[in-house]
Amino acid sequence: MTLLLGSAGSGKSTLLKALSGKLDRRLQVSGRVVYNGHGMEEFVQERTAAYISQEDLHAGEMTVRETLAFSARCLGTGDRQDLLTELTRREKEANVTPEHDIDMFMKESAYGGESKIVINYIMQILGLHICADTLVGNDMARGISGGQRKRVTIGEMLIGPARALFMDDISTGLDSSTAFQIVNFLRQMVHILGETAVISLLQPSQDMYDLFDDIILLSEGHIVYQGPKEKAVDFFESLGFICPHRKAIADFLLEVTSRKDQQQYWSREDESYQYFTVERFSEAFHTGQTITKVLEVPIERNLSSLSALKTSKYGVRKRKLLTVLLFVAMTVFWHNNMRHDSVDDGGIYLGVLFFFVTETMFSNMCDLGGTIMKLPLFFKQRDVFYPAWAYTFLTWILKIPITLIQVTIWVTMTYYPIGFDRNIGRLIKHYFLLLALSQMSSSLFRLVAGVTRNMFAAKIFGTFTMLLLLLLSGFVVSSKNLNKFWMLGYWISPLMYAQNAISTNEFTAHSWSKILPGSSESLGASVLKSRGLFLETKWYWVGLGALVGYTFLFNCLYTSSVSRRATLPFMPLSLTFNDIRYSVDMPKEKKVRAGTEDRLEILKSVSGAFRPGVLTALMGFSGAGKTTLMDVLAGRKTGGYTEGTINISGYPKKQETFSRVFGYCEQSNIHSPHLTVLESLLFSAWLRLPSEIDSMTRKENGLSSEQRRRLTIAVELVANPSIIFMDEPTSGLDARGAAIGMRTVRNLVDTGKTIVCTIHQPSIDIFESFDEGIECVNRIKDGYNPATWMLEVTSTVQEQMSGIDFSEIYKKSELYQRNKALIEEISRAPANSVFWNLGMKRTKPQDLFNSMGSMYSAVLVLGVQNASGIQPVTAMERIVFYRERASGMYSALPYAFAQVAIELPYVFIQTLIYGVLVYTMIGFEWTIAKFFWYLFFMYFTLLYFTFFGMMTVGIAPNGVIAAVLSTAFYGFWNLFSGFLIPVYKIPIWWRWYYWICPVAWTLYGLGASQFGDVEEKLDTGETVAKFMRSYYGFKNEFLEMVAIAKPKIGK
């Protein structure tokens, strides 16, 4: 048993991780670790060696006994069964009867998990028997103490079959008696069972020090001493440093290598003291005889069986709130109040079905928080207890019975009471569709959590996903009113398939087969056609199949996302440029020849598009304008005249913000000669991306030109930009270096980055790594380098010889037209283009439904995003508040006031930015009064959603419960918002809730202010104002009362 000593930052944790195979695979590691003569590539080090980290990560909902039992099940028994079989055989041959207690313990430890004997024994040794049935707990749930949690961390690994134990500072949080007891137990286990243990301790007492056999002293990354503990003091005495009497040896070893404390131990009076560096200690140790004697006997592979090493990777072959919401939905849509007489009646049923779809979809949004909270524990257990696919697959399987219960209760309480078609086959199809939808949505939100791995990012991306799915469902905005850009999203949207399938299942039934006067089609077909939904019954099966397919796809992607190692996040961006012209003042010597021309045009109406995930080669002869084009697009040209448009993902390029997402590897390698490579990278990262960078530290002015080229690329890549320009990235590199560099660039492109490279002399391999090129000819000869051929046939000399202008040919080609269309498509701003110019369309009721749908989706999605985004922040700050309030720093009132006050300006800025952009893009009527009302209602809406999120965290025990509670309220607000079912269609016994629903007041204010005074006539003959009054109940004269009530709701 070896004690690993070293001061903070000496490299103890790194060494333990290296020996146990736990180092980050992205790090460069040299040297070799051998177990019993076998390299680490010959066995599974995660199960052979147990690494016990400094952090105590556990599932807070499990008890201590359950945690250890789960660990025992997952880790298995290793070779204990084989050992027990051999021991039993020998006992029979020798006619030996083992002691009963020992025999029982050996059998239970060999067959593992079937009994509690081994678990109870470990808990007894670690002092956990007194809290065996207590929850481990977490920050918000009371559980065991910090010291007990540390013991659980140790017990998790001790209970497994690992023979090599690497323990990182296991005494943190333990009292001296318990720490001594645990180390003493480890000593006995190591000596009796022949195991290996390396344990790092920060402050071991002398009694604990004496329990160890060997010592490894680490300082500044160097091993200063390794060997028997009895010889450690003698080694330093031989160098002139004496350990004083009554001085703890461990303290002496730590201080003797310290610059501040070393001098007091110097014993050679005849020699003046000079600081003995760590390098000198290490050199003295390695050149001496100590390490030679200890390590001179090599381990022969034939003397130790591989069976002691593990070659198999794994050791194991919200309901009450839902019921209330269902009861409310059932009584709101009671069948006595629901009719089948007109298209308007069908519209109410469509609203009910959309409510079912959205509630089933978004009731699983709480899986975001639950999944992210479990990820740290999963990452600790991944590759040790189980593979990633086992975790994700079982998570999916465990969700199925929960979904069955939820959907069964939902359908039972709503289908027949509301008055849907009574055919039993329609009921079963309705049931299975909601079941598939629930599974799909749960898988989708787990995928979002697995990709983001962060609560704040998951809330943002989850809300954005919810917004897109709502908009592209086919109900909020009819598919007839979607432009071509969004039709692709419409066909991809899972919610579209769900809405069409469930609607087709209902409205093709017998109860909707009646034909209205003056019509030749059934009532159900008229309802579906009025909202742009599909009429054929086959769309039910298409929708069901799509949902099942999405479920498998999202679960596979979730497995892939949690299997990968974490990478730096970035936002994929596209760059388009159209009709770029760049010119400079005509030089005097050329002006004489050019006549009256004042400018020399270098770039002549150049257009193109660079997309995420596509590696583009910018090719041409020297002087063709490659670097000039890149400089113009990058904003690096300080002189000359630039014309044309440049867009970043549809938005006009702004140089101030563009530089934060852009990297430019210029052709010249310009670096400070006084900085090391590491310092150059850190300087770039600190100013552009705060992150830790690992690299080899070497003087930059001692680098070769090839190494300087690599540094130029690295300085830009370390900033993690979304768009990267590389000007001759392979120049100055040999063939192997160029291939390696381009392979790295290819990998970056595959993550979704947008990269453009100029390149002069690419090999065939490098040329084939590109996806697109800006260029265009006679057929290439077999075996000829395509890059060389392309440059040759498009040269000016060849054009003159053949009489061909390739520029003109390209502009007349179909490829050019496709590229121009691509530029125009990518240049469109995606946000809110679903509702582009819908505000002034007032010719038919569907136009008003679309406009109200835009306000409904914006209010609900942005509001939920604000509430969901504030919840994890409030939950985190609440823990700090409890501590500071206990210290008497302040009371609850000023804390709450400060949290509320700080949100006011932020929400105002959010409202202003959102209001100006959206109001303009939707195209509402531009009057001061209408614009003011729009901002007024949106501001207080976002405020009350934000304060609601704070309130739920304040009354809930933790963030997960707050999310579940919020989801239930969102369902009520959605149901009674007045959009899915107008106020006059709500039963009288539930109409009171409409008037206390905050979302209903918001939609009332927005709808009445925008359309309540419009006297234009619809194609039905009634005015817009009259339709808003008759269908939604919105009265313009009631607007002031709504405005007065709105701020009170926020309070």
Number of C-alpha atoms within 10 A of each C-alpha: 22 22 24 25 26 27 19 11 12 17 17 25 21 16 18 23 20 15 22 22 19 16 16 12 9 8 9 10 10 6 4 9 14 12 20 16 16 17 12 18 10 13 19 18 25 22 28 26 25 26 26 24 19 15 14 16 20 23 18 19 15 17 20 30 22 18 21 28 22 15 22 26 17 19 24 24 21 25 15 19 17 12 13 17 13 11 12 16 12 12 13 10 9 9 9 10 10 11 8 9 8 10 13 14 14 18 16 20 24 21 15 24 20 11 14 13 16 23 24 17 15 19 22 13 16 20 17 22 17 9 17 20 13 18 20 27 19 14 10 14 13 12 20 21 13 14 18 19 22 23 26 26 21 22 23 22 22 20 23 24 23 25 20 22 24 25 24 24 20 24 24 18 15 17 10 14 9 16 20 19 15 19 19 15 13 22 20 14 16 17 11 9 10 12 16 19 21 21 26 23 22 18 17 20 15 14 10 19 21 14 18 21 14 21 24 22 24 25 24 16 15 16 21 23 26 22 19 15 21 12 15 20 16 14 19 21 16 10 14 16 20 19 20 11 7 7 10 15 20 25 16 18 22 19 18 21 23 16 12 10 12 20 17 14 17 20 16 13 8 6 9 8 14 9 13 16 13 20 15 12 19 18 14 18 19 16 10 12 10 19 14 12 10 11 11 9 8 8 14 10 12 9 9 14 11 16 11 17 24 22 17 14 18 19 20 13 7 12 10 8 14 17 15 13 17 19 14 17 24 20 18 23 21 17 16 10 13 19 13 18 13 16 17 14 16 23 17 20 25 23 19 19 20 24 19 21 20 23 20 24 23 19 19 21 22 22 23 26 25 17 20 21 17 14 17 15 14 21 15 15 19 19 17 21 25 18 16 20 17 13 17 20 15 11 15 18 12 11 15 17 11 14 20 17 12 19 21 15 15 22 18 14 18 21 17 15 16 20 19 21 19 14 12 9 11 16 19 11 18 19 20 15 26 26 22 24 29 28 27 26 25 26 27 26 28 30 27 26 28 23 22 21 21 16 20 17 15 24 28 17 17 23 21 15 15 22 17 18 20 22 26 25 25 26 23 23 25 20 18 13 18 18 13 11 14 17 16 11 16 21 14 14 21 23 30 22 25 29 26 27 26 25 25 24 24 25 25 20 16 13 16 21 15 14 16 14 7 6 9 9 13 16 24 26 21 22 23 21 12 17 19 17 23 17 20 13 17 12 20 24 16 14 24 24 15 20 26 16 14 21 23 15 16 20 23 16 19 24 21 16 19 23 17 11 10 11 8 9 12 13 13 17 20 25 23 26 22 19 15 19 19 24 17 14 14 16 12 10 8 12 15 11 9 14 8 9 13 15 16 17 17 15 19 13 14 13 19 17 20 22 21 20 20 21 24 22 21 22 21 20 14 9 9 13 17 19 20 16 19 21 17 20 21 20 15 12 15 8 10 13 15 16 15 13 16 24 21 20 21 20 16 14 19 12 13 8 9 16 15 15 17 21 23 23 22 19 17 12 15 11 16 10 13 12 16 19 25 19 17 20 23 22 16 18 20 14 9 17 16 13 12 10 12 12 12 9 12 13 14 20 14 12 15 11 13 16 16 21 23 20 22 22 19 16 22 22 21 22 23 22 25 24 28 22 23 24 22 21 23 26 18 17 18 11 13 9 16 20 18 15 18 20 15 12 23 20 13 19 23 14 15 20 26 25 27 25 25 22 21 20 16 21 15 14 12 20 19 12 16 18 12 15 15 12 14 13 9 7 6 12 9 7 7 10 16 17 19 15 15 17 18 15 17 19 14 14 11 14 14 10 8 9 9 13 13 17 11 9 12 14 12 11 10 11 12 15 13 11 14 18 12 14 22 15 16 21 23 15 14 14 13 16 17 22 22 17 16 20 22 14 16 20 16 15 18 17 19 22 19 20 25 22 22 21 22 24 18 19 20 20 19 19 24 23 24 22 25 30 21 21 30 23 15 20 22 15 12 17 12 12 18 12 11 13 13 11 9 8 9 12 13 10 8 10 14 11 10 10 14 14 11 10 14 15 10 12 19 18 12 13 22 16 12 16 19 13 14 20 19 16 18 20 17 20 15 10 9 9 11 17 18 13 18 23 20 21 24 27 22 23 26 25 26 22 24 25 19 23 26 24 16 22 25 16 11 15 13 19 22 20 18 23 24 21 19 21 22 18 15 19 21 19 19 21 25 27 25 26 22 22 23 19 22 13 17 21 16 11 9 15 15 13 16 20 15 13 19 21 28 23 22 24 24 26 27 25 25 26 25 22 29 25 16 16 12 14 16 17 10 10 11 14 20 22 21 21 20 22 16 13 16 20 18 26 20 21 12 14 18 12 10 18 18 10 12 22 16 10 15 17 10
